[in-house]
Amino acid sequence: MNRPREISYRDELLADGSVHRTYEDGEGREEWRTRVPGTAGVRWRDNRGASGTDELLGNRIIKRSHADGTVTYGRDIGYGRTVWGQGESVMLNRTSYGARMGVLLGTLGLATLAVTAAHYPPVSLTPEEEEELRQQAAAQSSSGGGDYQYGDDDDGSGSGSDAGSGAGGDDDWDSGDSWDSDGGGDWGDDDFG
């Protein structure tokens, strides 16, 4: 088990309904994030000229597609944490309540120590595998259950997570009409860590 690089971030809701994400990585990275209407996606661009889309697939897997065609995968592991690659980095959301719990764990040295190979996202997926995950997500969303009803209560129980947080278990992912850092609302402060 390796110790991944921890990269914290904070999100701020802007007047136009988009989100400004600031990374605490010592490199001054920033992203501006906007929901893609009618999808489980978030369009992003950063202060270095990169852009792309993050898409919540299923099974807590996030697909990050860059404008240059590069694709990487991450997995929400609860408590405001998302592991990317094969454990190279863990994103820590410092905005939501559940993420603040993850930060507390981090101060105890437990946030990334608990990351094992079982948490790693896939290295790659075929289009068929991605579609299967999308269908699983749709089925779980329509049934009102599942392990990724993302919300800001990121307690690791499956009722909340940082990978696609809207807020709370009744999250209507497609509406995108509101944002709330600690409950209620659809635009989560930690959408797709």
C-alpha positions in Angstrom: 0.0 0.0 0.0 1.5 3.3 -1.0 0.8 6.7 0.5 -0.9 8.8 -2.2 -0.3 12.6 -2.6 -3.1 14.5 -0.9 -4.5 17.4 -2.8 -7.1 19.5 -1.0 -9.6 21.8 -2.7 -12.3 24.3 -1.9 -15.3 25.2 -4.0 -17.2 28.5 -4.2 -20.6 29.0 -5.8 -20.5 31.9 -8.3 -23.4 34.2 -9.1 -23.9 32.5 -12.5 -24.5 29.1 -10.9 -21.1 27.7 -11.8 -18.4 26.7 -9.3 -14.9 28.0 -8.8 -12.6 25.3 -7.4 -9.3 26.3 -5.8 -6.7 23.6 -5.3 -4.4 23.8 -2.3 -1.5 22.1 -4.1 1.1 24.8 -4.0 0.8 25.3 -7.7 -2.0 27.8 -7.8 -4.4 25.6 -9.8 -8.0 26.8 -10.3 -11.0 25.3 -12.1 -14.3 26.7 -13.2 -17.0 24.1 -13.3 -20.4 24.1 -15.0 -23.1 21.4 -15.1 -23.9 19.8 -18.4 -27.7 20.0 -18.6 -29.5 16.7 -18.9 -26.4 14.6 -18.0 -24.4 13.4 -15.1 -21.5 15.6 -16.3 -19.6 18.7 -15.3 -17.7 20.8 -17.8 -14.5 22.3 -16.5 -11.7 24.6 -17.6 -8.6 25.6 -15.6 -6.2 28.5 -15.3 -3.6 26.6 -17.3 -5.6 26.3 -20.5 -6.8 22.7 -20.0 -10.5 21.8 -20.2 -12.8 18.8 -20.4 -15.7 17.0 -18.8 -16.1 15.0 -15.6 -18.8 12.4 -15.8 -20.2 10.4 -12.9 -20.5 6.8 -14.3 -21.6 4.4 -11.6 -20.1 2.4 -8.8 -18.6 5.7 -7.6 -16.4 5.9 -10.7 -15.7 9.3 -12.2 -14.5 9.7 -15.8 -12.4 12.7 -16.5 -12.2 13.4 -20.3 -9.7 16.1 -21.3 -10.2 18.2 -24.5 -7.1 16.5 -25.9 -8.7 13.1 -25.7 -6.9 11.9 -22.6 -9.2 10.0 -20.2 -8.5 9.2 -16.5 -10.7 7.6 -13.9 -11.2 8.3 -10.2 -13.2 6.7 -7.5 -15.1 8.4 -4.7 -14.1 6.6 -1.4 -16.2 8.7 1.0 -15.5 11.3 3.5 -14.8 13.9 0.8 -12.1 11.8 -0.8 -11.6 10.8 -4.4 -8.7 8.6 -5.4 -7.2 9.1 -8.9 -5.1 6.7 -11.0 -3.6 3.8 -9.1 -3.5 5.6 -5.9 -1.1 8.4 -7.1 -3.3 11.1 -5.6 -6.3 11.6 -3.3 -8.4 14.7 -3.7 -9.7 16.0 -0.3 -12.7 18.3 -0.4 -12.4 20.9 2.3 -15.8 22.5 1.6 -18.6 20.0 2.7 -19.4 18.6 6.1 -18.4 15.1 5.3 -15.2 16.3 3.7 -14.4 18.2 6.8 -14.7 14.9 8.6 -12.2 13.5 6.0 -9.9 16.4 6.8 -10.1 15.6 10.4 -9.1 12.0 9.5 -6.3 13.5 7.5 -4.9 15.5 10.4 -4.8 12.2 12.3 -2.9 10.7 9.4 -5.8 8.4 8.4 -7.2 10.0 5.3 -4.9 8.4 2.8 -3.6 5.5 5.0 -6.9 3.9 4.5 -6.5 3.9 0.7 -5.9 0.4 -0.6 -5.8 -1.2 -4.1 -9.5 -2.1 -3.6 -10.2 1.7 -3.7 -8.4 2.3 -7.0 -10.5 3.2 -10.0 -10.0 1.2 -13.2 -7.0 2.1 -15.4 -9.3 2.0 -18.4 -12.8 1.0 -19.4 -14.3 0.0 -22.7 -17.2 2.0 -24.1 -19.4 -1.0 -23.2 -18.2 -1.1 -19.6 -18.8 2.7 -19.3 -22.3 2.3 -20.7 -23.0 -0.5 -18.3 -22.0 1.7 -15.4 -24.2 4.5 -16.7 -27.1 2.1 -16.8 -26.5 0.9 -13.3 -26.3 4.6 -12.2 -29.6 5.3 -13.9 -31.3 2.3 -12.4 -30.1 3.1 -8.9 -31.1 6.8 -9.4 -34.6 5.9 -10.6 -35.1 3.4 -7.7 -34.0 6.0 -5.2 -31.3 3.7 -3.8 -27.7 2.6 -4.5 -24.3 3.3 -3.2 -23.8 6.7 -4.7 -26.7 8.9 -3.8 -24.2 11.6 -3.5 -24.6 14.2 -0.8 -22.6 16.5 1.4 -22.9 14.3 4.4 -20.1 12.2 3.1 -20.1 9.7 5.9 -18.9 6.8 3.8 -22.1 4.9 4.2 -23.2 5.4 0.6 -25.6 8.1 1.5 -23.1 10.7 0.6 -19.8 11.1 -1.2 -17.6 13.6 -2.9 -17.7 12.2 -6.4 -20.9 13.7 -7.5 -22.3 15.5 -4.6 -25.5 17.4 -5.0 -26.7 17.3 -1.5 -28.5 14.6 0.3 -29.9 11.3 -0.8 -32.8 12.9 -2.7 -30.4 14.6 -5.1 -31.9 15.3 -8.5 -28.7 15.4 -10.5 -30.0 16.9 -13.6 -31.8 20.0 -12.3 -28.7 22.0 -11.3 -30.9 24.8 -10.0 -29.2 25.3 -6.7 -26.1 24.7 -4.7 -25.6 24.2 -1.0 -22.5 23.3 0.9 -24.2 21.5 3.7 -27.5 20.1 2.6 -30.4 20.6 0.3 -29.9 21.6 -3.2 -28.5 20.0 -6.4 -25.2 21.7 -7.2 -22.9 20.1 -4.7 -19.8 21.9 -3.5 -17.7 18.9 -4.2 -19.1 17.6 -7.5 -16.6 15.1 -8.9 -13.6 15.4 -6.7 
